[in-house]
Amino acid sequence: MNKDVLIESGLLDGISGKNITIVLTAANPTRRAYERGDVVREEGCVLDSFGVLEEGSLLFQRYHMDGHTQIAHVATAPAIVGTEVVASRTRITPTHIVAGDSGSILWFSRKHLLENRQIPAEVALRIQRNLLRILADDYIRFMNKADILSLRTVRERALYYFEILRDRHGDEINLGMTQAEFANYLCVDRTSLTHELSLLRQEGILDHYGKQYKLLTPKKPI
């Protein structure tokens, strides 16, 4: 079990190695492997656990009445999955979660992690504070998505999203989705996005190979 991933995800940030061992022993999380396209959680299901994405990426999708699928959010490892659902009153998953790449998730039962007397009270409090911070970060990400959709051109939307990712991960970015999925996420035409990404490469602004991207220009404030 990779403790560094658990710390980097934010879940066990600020907790000592000895206490991490206590938490993992008491909570007894379950690892589940996924292949690209596998359904991780269906929209509308009741979720009583949240997970740490150890490897791979996840696509959070919404289905419309006309059969159209919209990608609402993308998560790449390490990330926390399902915190907002577990913290809600209904615990009903609002999106269809699909594996964007092969990977694995370490699932924690809410009860076993947050209501477990084997975990010291001060450690449990720290975990709750970490989860609150993760929820706040998720809220900011959804606000960023609203900002993206308010922009008019394909170039503006793509570059704004890359700047958000660079702010979190540095110049080299794992997008976690194909260009078709990226176009869906940005709510733009796929052909237009491919053309714009080509222009950005020719202009020395962006380089990319597969799902890996690198911004070549100085960092801009978001």
C-alpha positions in Angstrom: 0.0 0.0 0.0 1.6 3.3 -1.1 1.4 5.6 1.8 2.9 8.5 -0.2 -0.1 8.4 -2.5 -2.4 8.6 0.5 -0.6 11.6 1.8 -0.3 13.3 -1.6 -4.0 12.8 -2.2 -4.6 14.9 0.9 -6.5 12.3 2.9 -3.7 11.5 5.3 -1.8 14.8 5.0 -0.1 15.8 8.3 -0.4 12.4 9.9 2.7 10.5 11.1 3.9 7.2 9.7 3.0 5.4 12.9 -0.6 6.8 12.9 -1.0 6.1 9.2 -0.3 2.4 9.9 -2.9 2.5 12.7 -5.5 4.1 10.4 -4.9 1.6 7.6 -5.1 -1.3 10.0 -8.3 -0.1 11.6 -10.0 1.1 8.4 -8.9 -1.9 6.3 -9.5 -0.3 2.9 -10.2 -2.4 -0.2 -8.2 -2.0 -3.5 -10.1 -2.4 -6.8 -8.4 -2.4 -10.2 -10.1 -0.9 -13.2 -9.5 -1.0 -17.0 -10.3 1.9 -19.3 -14.1 2.1 -19.8 -15.0 0.2 -16.7 -17.9 1.6 -14.7 -16.6 2.6 -11.3 -20.0 3.9 -9.9 -23.3 4.4 -11.6 -25.3 7.6 -11.4 -28.0 7.4 -8.8 -26.4 4.7 -6.6 -26.0 5.1 -2.9 -22.3 5.5 -1.9 -21.1 4.9 1.6 -17.4 4.8 0.9 -14.9 7.1 -0.8 -11.7 6.2 -2.6 -8.2 7.3 -3.2 -7.3 7.0 -6.9 -3.9 5.5 -6.8 -3.3 5.2 -10.6 -5.1 6.2 -13.8 -7.9 8.7 -14.4 -11.7 8.9 -13.9 -14.4 10.6 -16.0 -17.4 11.9 -14.2 -20.3 11.9 -16.7 -23.9 13.1 -16.8 -26.5 11.6 -19.1 -29.1 13.7 -20.8 -32.6 12.7 -21.9 -31.5 12.9 -25.6 -28.9 10.2 -24.9 -26.0 12.7 -25.0 -23.2 12.2 -22.4 -21.4 15.2 -20.9 -18.1 14.9 -19.0 -18.5 17.1 -16.0 -15.2 16.5 -14.3 -12.0 14.6 -14.7 -9.7 13.3 -11.9 -6.2 12.0 -12.3 -4.1 10.2 -9.6 -3.7 10.9 -6.8 -7.2 12.1 -6.1 -10.1 11.5 -3.8 -13.3 10.1 -5.1 -16.8 10.4 -3.6 -16.1 12.7 -0.7 -19.0 15.1 -1.6 -21.4 12.1 -1.9 -20.4 10.5 1.5 -20.8 13.9 3.2 -24.2 14.6 1.7 -27.5 13.7 3.4 -28.7 11.3 0.6 -25.3 9.8 -0.3 -26.6 9.4 -3.9 -24.0 9.6 -6.6 -24.8 12.5 -9.0 -22.6 11.3 -11.9 -21.7 8.2 -13.8 -18.0 7.5 -13.0 -16.0 5.7 -15.6 -12.3 4.7 -15.7 -10.5 7.0 -18.3 -7.4 4.9 -18.0 -6.4 1.6 -16.4 -5.7 2.1 -12.7 -6.8 1.3 -9.2 -8.7 2.9 -6.3 -8.3 2.2 -2.6 -11.9 2.3 -1.1 -12.5 3.4 2.5 -15.7 2.7 4.3 -17.0 6.0 5.8 -17.9 4.3 9.0 -14.7 2.4 9.4 -12.6 5.5 8.8 -14.6 8.2 10.5 -16.4 6.4 13.3 -13.7 3.9 14.3 -12.7 3.9 18.0 -9.4 2.2 17.1 -8.2 5.4 15.4 -7.0 8.0 18.0 -9.4 11.0 18.3 -6.8 13.6 17.3 -6.0 11.6 14.1 -9.7 11.2 13.3 -10.1 15.0 13.7 -7.2 15.6 11.3 -8.7 13.3 8.7 -12.0 15.2 9.0 -10.2 18.5 8.5 -8.4 17.0 5.5 -11.7 15.9 4.0 -13.1 19.4 4.5 -10.2 20.9 2.6 -10.7 18.4 -0.2 -14.3 19.3 -0.4 -13.4 23.0 -0.6 -10.9 22.2 -3.4 -13.6 20.3 -5.3 -15.9 23.3 -5.0 -13.2 25.5 -6.5 -12.7 23.1 -9.4 -16.4 23.2 -10.3 -16.3 27.0 -10.1 -13.3 26.8 -12.6 -15.5 24.7 -14.9 -18.1 27.4 -14.9 -15.4 30.0 -15.7 -14.2 27.8 -18.6 -17.7 27.6 -20.1 -18.1 31.3 -19.9 -15.3 31.8 -22.4 -16.2 32.2 -26.0 -13.5 30.6 -28.1 -12.0 27.1 -28.2 -8.5 28.5 -27.6 -9.6 30.4 -24.6 -11.3 27.4 -23.0 -8.4 25.0 -23.7 -5.7 27.4 -22.5 -7.6 28.4 -19.4 -8.0 24.7 -18.4 -4.3 24.0 -19.1 -3.4 27.0 -16.8 -5.5 25.5 -14.1 -3.8 22.2 -14.4 -0.4 23.8 -14.5 -1.1 25.6 -11.3 -1.8 22.3 -9.6 0.7 19.9 -11.3 3.4 22.0 -13.1 4.2 22.5 -16.8 4.0 18.8 -17.7 0.3 17.7 -17.5 -1.4 14.3 -17.7 -4.8 15.3 -19.2 -6.4 12.0 -18.3 -8.6 12.0 -21.3 -8.5 11.7 -25.1 -8.9 14.7 -27.4 -12.5 13.6 -28.1 -13.2 13.5 -24.3 -11.4 16.8 -23.9 -13.7 18.4 -26.5 -16.7 16.9 -24.7 -15.4 18.3 -21.4 -14.9 21.8 -22.9 -18.3 21.6 -24.7 -16.6 22.3 -28.1 -16.4 20.6 -31.5 -13.7 17.9 -31.6 -12.4 19.0 -35.0 -12.2 22.6 -33.9 -10.3 21.6 -30.8 -7.8 19.4 -32.8 -7.2 22.3 -35.2 -6.6 24.7 -32.3 -4.2 22.3 -30.5 -2.3 22.0 -33.7 -2.0 25.8 -34.0 -0.9 26.1 -30.4 1.9 23.6 -31.1 3.0 25.4 -34.3 3.1 28.7 -32.3 5.3 27.2 -29.6 2.7 27.6 -26.9 1.9 23.9 -26.2 3.4 20.5 -27.0 1.5 17.3 -26.6 1.8 13.6 -27.2 -1.3 11.4 -26.5 -2.7 12.5 -23.1 0.5 14.2 -22.1 0.7 18.0 -22.5 3.3 20.6 -21.8 2.9 24.4 -21.7 5.9 26.1 -23.2 5.1 29.7 -22.3 5.5 31.5 -18.9 2.9 30.9 -16.3 0.0 33.3 -16.3 -2.2 34.2 -13.3 -5.6 32.5 -13.4 
